[in-house]
């Protein structure tokens, strides 16, 4: 595809008051990434000239998008003097002859859904939906396959209110059209805003071709509320999971599984029901068992769970991490941690077995400290390793032992359990006074 065919402008300046949130509307997340991220990602697949118009929380929006993309243009809208969608285009400069204008609250667009706007040479192409209930939308009046006019609901006649064709809010313009009509826009309306839709009526009066394009609502669905956000999340999740299942990942009850946009699977993997996998996690040739949570981690040739939790920066390879085991910022290679353990800020080498109830005590209240565990180490149940501590290769830690900061040398056994005392008839003496 020739990316020089079209420039894309994304309108992302609005506050989104219906979201009832202090966060900028376009920064609300869908499958782990801001809405605006998803739109820019799709836009960059078909264009080498993408511009984002910002205003509300512009510094935050720009900074976050720059963390994902390094080739996006930003234009700040003068919302005080030129509010509205038409005002957003006032200072936009593009390099290609065709310009596609998108809204920043449409995170479900895909490159394929946008490509259809490239397949015409008309002056203006505008997107439309057919809705069973068009209440609240501007009606699009079409005659002889041309857009005749757009009528806002409050201005529509009784017959026009019966029209179910509505404006989806996406436009493809020739550069000449925008250069001519943007300077002619005015704010002589109830909202005192500059509307992009006014170009339609001006262009129609001048005899220009305005072609309606019927689009699938799924791809151009706007997110204006937390309810819309939830609906969009369900659609995005279905896409993500379908893509990975088609690539060979086995998912048991996929409707119960959550997978972020940045997660990558390699090889033959299985994800059981109820799992949550987030961040830039990589899972390769592994089995993630029911109700496990994996965050920003790497799992290779391993099984995790059920009910395990890998917190960020965990690297699990050739290992078994069992039920109710929590791992944080640790590397396990060839390790068995069957159940009920916490492993934090640690490196654990191959052949090591970590018993039930083992805790690496990595935080002293001020600083985090490292635990280093070598090869073929056996750590008995209910032991505590108070970091910083090193267990060399071929070490045994007796059950119930507390290993304080220091080092256990290769071949040694460490134990700190108190000797068992048995006091005869203590039970009866204790309760006889109750």
C-alpha angles and dihedrals in degrees: 000000000000106000090193091072097082144021119214126213118192117199106217104150101104128109096221095218092181089067087070090216138119089225119095110262096239092053096063107114132246115189093343100314132084116263091245091055092060092050094048091047091055093043094053090057091066104026139045091199113064121164126187119201111212138178116140109072087349095167092053093046094048094046093050094046091048087058088063104031133031101187105058125116119221126203122187114222118224093228093172095060101020111030123169137049093295091049089053090064095050098099100025116124120189132185103212128075095235120057126196115199116205133179120241093229097066104092095161098069115120132197089251093052090052097046091074089070089063093059099082141064098206125128093244134009119186129187123239138187130205107221130184088215110032094173111147096017129108110251119235114216111208127189127175090355090301129109106249098182146323116243121197112226094245090055097043124114122231092265092046091053087063090062111107096191109102139180112266091193101238120118138183113202135178111242090242091058093054093043089054103041107032091072089050096057117112136185098232095136139095093271094045089227135132108245126204088208090068087072088067094060093043093048092047091052088054092052099251122156112255111185121196116222117201108218134186110259091218091069099040099037111142120225110219103148142026088261090056088047090055092049092049090049091056091052093047092048091051090053094048095048094043090053093052095044089052086053091056106271114139113222122186111211092349092192088071095051126089120202126178122229092248097055116113128199124198128188124349110339136167126208116189127209123295097021124145117203118180146170123018094329121164119205117185127181091335143131118228109195130213122306096359123147121215121183126186094328143129121238120182129175091342144113121231127193155300095230095356125145124213108188122200121306096021117145115196119182131170088347143125116227108183139197119317093005115140121199124186128182091337139128119224119182120179092347135146117212103165105181151335099019138130118213114181132168091355143129116212122187133213125294093025122136120204113200129219116288096017113151130191102212097211102160124069094184094268109038139027116235134198130246117203118195121183134207126308094007118159115206114189124223122284095017125147123212109199107205141260086057136136126204109192124212120298097019127149124208114195119229114274094019125146112210110198125205112305140060137302109207126229114283095016130127118218120199134161103168116139117244112263114255122195118198112196119232092356092137093059094044092049096052097037089081095049 
